[in-house]
Amino acid sequence: MKTSPNTLRIGIAVAVIVGTIAWLAYSGYGANKSYYVTIGELTGMGDKAYHSQLRVEGFVQPGSIEHNGPHVTFVMNEFESHSPNAAGGRLLTVVYKGSEPPPDTFKDDAQALAEGTYGRDGQFHATVLQAKCASKYAPAQPGAQPGTAPAQPAAAPNTNPRAAVVPPSKPAS
């Protein structure tokens, strides 16, 4: 059985299309892969830290944010500043040079996630920066139950003698 020239052309075209899609999927997967590490793990990665796309999480050290237009340099601590472990926490200097300015929630003590590469200069060069609101992580008030909202003050009773008193309505019969 002999194959026609049209069948051969269609087969080659399908093979080229499928091969191109497979190559794009493989190269896109490798380019977008990033490892999630803590500041402590980053310092222990050795030479691999300099050649990998990484995501590092920590807390913004109070008073360390320096703005330079849309770029920001700050220090990230592995613990919140009001934590008893904060003084001994590992620090990481982050230089953010992304296409967008930092988010509005990026403030002192905010939990931040920086994505980028670790340089041989000891700084983390981030191209993506995310931050969570620092107020969500404030310590609970003394004596309050964890996970409960602060108590609202009770409403003051109405002491106005001219306030209208509405009598109860009669049930419908």
N, C-alpha and C positions, 0 to 999 in steps of 0.2 A: 504494500500500500504506500502510495506516494503522497507526501504532504504538499498542499498547494502553497504558493508564495505568500498569499494573504494570511494563512494560518501561521506561517513562520514569522511574519512581521508582527502579528498580534501577540504571539508568544514572547518575542523579544521586547516589545513595548511593555507588556505586563511584568516581565522580569525586571526591567529597568525601573518601573514605577515602584514595585514592591521592594526592590533593593534600596531605592532612594528613601522610602518611608522608614525602612529598618535602620538605615544609617542615621537619619535625623532623630529617630527615637533614641538610639543608643548614645549619640553625642549629646543630646539634650538632657538625658538622664545624668550623665557624668558631670556636665557643667553646672547643674542645679543642685547637686548633692552637697550638703553641708553637715558637719558634725556638731552636735550640741554638747558643749563642755562647760564645766564650772571653771572659775578662776584657778582653783587648786589643781584641777586636771590639766589645764592649759600649761601650767609651768612644768608639769611632769611628763608632757608628751614628747619632749626631746625634739629631734630634727623634723619629725612629722608635722609639728605645729606650724612650721614655716611654709609648708607646701600644701596645706589643706584649706578649703573654705570652711570657716567655723562660725558657730553661733555661741556667744558667751552671755551668761546672765549674771546680774549682780545688782547692787543698789548704788545710786548716785551719791557720792561723798558730798556732804553739805559744804558749800562754798567753793567747790572745785570747777564749776561750769564757767567756761570762757567762750563767748560767742565771737565769731569772726564772719559776719554775714550769715550765709546759710550753713557755714561749717561750725562745728563745735568741738572743743577739746574738754574732757572731763576725766575724773578719776572714779573708777567703779570699785566698790568694796563688796566682798562676798557676804557681808552681814549688814543689816540696817544700823544706822548710827546710834540708835537708842538701845540696841541689843548689848548685853554684857560681853558678847564675843567680838564686838566691832573693833575694839582696840587691837586685837590680835589677828584680825582678818587680813587676808591677802588683798593687795591693791593692784589694779590694772589701769594704766593710762589709755584712754580711748580717744582716737582722733576720727571724728565723723566728717566725711566729705561725700555726702549723698546728693542726689538730684533734688530733694525736697528739704525744706527746713525741718528741724526737730519737731515732734508733736507737742501740742499744748500741755500735755500731762508730764512732759519732761522737766522735772524740777528736782530740788534737793530731796534726797531720801526716796525718790521714786524707784520702783523696780524697773530696770532697763534690760533690754535684749538687743545686743549689737551683733550684726552679721558682717563678716569680712575676713581679713587675713591678719595673722600675727607676724609682725616684722622683726627682723633681727635687731632693730633698735629698741626692743622691749615694749613697743607700743602696739596697740591693736588698731588696725586701720579699717574702720567700718564704712560700709556703703549703704547699709540699712539700719535704722534705729527705731525701736519701738519702746514705749514706756507705759507703765500702768500708773494710775493715780496713787500718789503717796498717802493720801488721807485714808484710803481703805486699809492701810496697814498700820495705822496709829494704834498705840497700846490701849487696852481697855481701861476704863475708869476704875479706880480702886473700889472693890466691893461689887462690881457689876458682873453679871453672869456672861460668860463668853457667848457671842453670837446674838446678843440682844441689843436692841436699839436703845439709845439713851432715853431716860424717862422724860416725858413732857410735863411741864408744870401744870398743876390743876387750875381749872378756870375759876376766877374769883366769882363769888356769888353776887347776884344783882341786888344792890342795896338802894336802887332808885325807887322811891315811894310812888312815883307817877307812872312806873312801868305798867303796861297793859297786862292784865291777867286774862288769859283765855280760858273760859269754862270748858270742861270736857263736853264733847258732843254726845247727843243722845243716840242710842243705837237705832237703826232703821227698823221699823216694824212692818 
